[in-house]
Amino acid sequence: MPDQPEPRPLSALPSPAARAAAFAAILLGGLAGGLIGYSLVRVQCSGQCGLGRGLGAFIGAVSAALGMSVVAILVLRALGEWRDLEDRRRQPGSH
């Protein structure tokens, strides 16, 4: 039948746009965590605090990026499951 779309190949990978959005979200989360860690040490420290500010920024950035990566993975998996359910629903003969 010419008016039916060609089925897309089965793949567990999310779309490139979804992967790019997840990557950008992880970077933004890391940036926000770094700023929070830096600011937290800056407010609490007086005198020579260069090492403390650097460690605060590093630890904040890494922990926030790790947390955001967990969220991004869960979202990408949910999108994949949703697409799978939509594909099953659209198959001919299924109700």
C-alpha positions, 0 to 999 in steps of 0.5 A: 500500500503506497499511503502507509509510511515505511516502518522505522527500524527497531532501535533502543536508542532515543532520537538524536534530538532527545540525546542532545537535550539530555546532554545539554541538561546535564551540562546546565545541571553541572554548571548550576551545581558548580555555581552553588558549590562555589557560592556556598564556600564563598559565603562561609569562608574568609581569608585565603579560600581559593582552594576551598572555592575551587573544591566547592565548585568542583564537588558541586558541579560533579554531584549535580551533573551525576544527579542530572544524568540519572534523571536524563537516563530515566527520562530517555528510558520513559520516552523509549517505552512510550514510543514502543507502546505507541508503535504497538498501538498503531500496529494493524490488528491490535486494539 
